[in-house]
């Protein structure tokens, strides 16, 4: 949940640019410095936001509804850094190492079509693994 929350927070700045027509589409939020700040914010806010949400939804027992700080931070950092990396592969306006460099060394390493295929197939594999493990655990 915190990984997903991080994705939303990462793309708020591009959403504002798309809605207003002002600013830089993949600006500071899509740099590794920006991603670090977003990861910290997402972990801090997401941990409490989702603990409360899980309790309200009744999906967790009040005595077992805590998300550990390690899980929150790792989820947020994987979410923000992978977001910058994947977007760096396909968006020419991205400057992942700004302000140290304005270059995007990842652009064009793989084709956009290949990137989309890898994302779709890894998502399908993840879904299959998730349901297979859930089925196996329910069997016990």
SVG drawing of the C-alpha trace seen along z (x, -y; Angstrom):
<svg xmlns="http://www.w3.org/2000/svg" viewBox="-14 -28 41 56">
<polyline fill="none" stroke="black" stroke-width="0.4" points="0.0,0.0 2.8,-2.4 4.5,-1.5 1.3,-2.5 0.9,-5.6 4.4,-6.6 3.5,-6.2 0.6,-8.6 2.7,-11.2 5.4,-11.0 3.0,-11.9 1.2,-14.8 3.7,-17.3 3.2,-16.1 -0.6,-16.0 -0.5,-19.7 1.6,-20.5 -0.8,-18.7 -3.9,-20.4 -2.4,-24.0 -0.1,-23.8 2.6,-25.5 5.9,-24.0 8.2,-21.2 6.4,-17.8 9.0,-15.6 10.6,-18.1 12.2,-17.8 9.9,-15.0 11.5,-12.8 15.1,-13.2 16.8,-10.9 17.0,-13.8 13.3,-14.5 12.5,-10.7 14.4,-10.5 12.3,-13.3 9.1,-11.8 10.1,-8.4 10.5,-9.9 7.2,-11.8 5.4,-8.7 6.7,-6.4 5.9,-8.9 2.4,-9.7 1.6,-6.3 2.4,-4.3 -0.2,-6.1 -2.7,-6.6 -2.9,-2.9 -2.8,-1.6 -5.9,-3.7 -7.5,-2.7 -6.9,1.0 -8.5,0.7 -11.5,-1.2 -12.0,1.3 -11.8,4.1 -9.0,5.8 -6.7,5.9 -7.2,6.6 -6.5,3.5 -3.7,5.3 -2.1,6.3 -2.5,3.3 0.9,1.8 3.1,1.5 6.8,1.6 9.0,-1.4 11.3,0.9 8.5,2.1 7.2,-1.5 10.6,-2.9 11.7,-0.1 8.3,-0.2 8.5,-3.9 12.2,-3.9 11.6,-1.0 8.5,-2.8 10.1,-6.2 13.5,-5.0 12.0,-2.5 9.5,-5.1 12.4,-7.5 14.4,-4.6 11.4,-3.3 10.4,-6.8 14.0,-7.6 14.0,-4.8 11.2,-6.4 10.9,-10.1 13.4,-12.4 12.6,-15.4 13.7,-13.5 16.9,-14.5 17.3,-11.8 20.6,-13.1 19.8,-16.8 21.4,-19.1 24.6,-17.1 23.9,-16.4 21.2,-17.3 21.8,-14.2 19.5,-11.1 21.9,-8.2 19.0,-5.7 17.0,-7.1 16.7,-4.6 18.5,-1.7 15.4,0.4 12.6,-0.4 9.3,-1.7 7.6,1.3 10.0,3.7 9.6,1.7 5.9,2.0 6.1,5.8 8.4,6.3 6.0,4.4 3.0,6.4 4.6,9.8 6.2,9.1 2.7,7.9 1.1,11.1 3.9,13.2 3.4,11.4 -0.4,12.0 0.1,15.7 2.6,16.0 0.4,14.1 -2.7,16.2 -0.7,19.5 0.9,18.6 -2.5,17.5 -4.1,20.7 -1.4,22.8 -1.7,21.0 -5.4,21.4 -5.0,25.1 -3.2,25.5"/>
</svg>
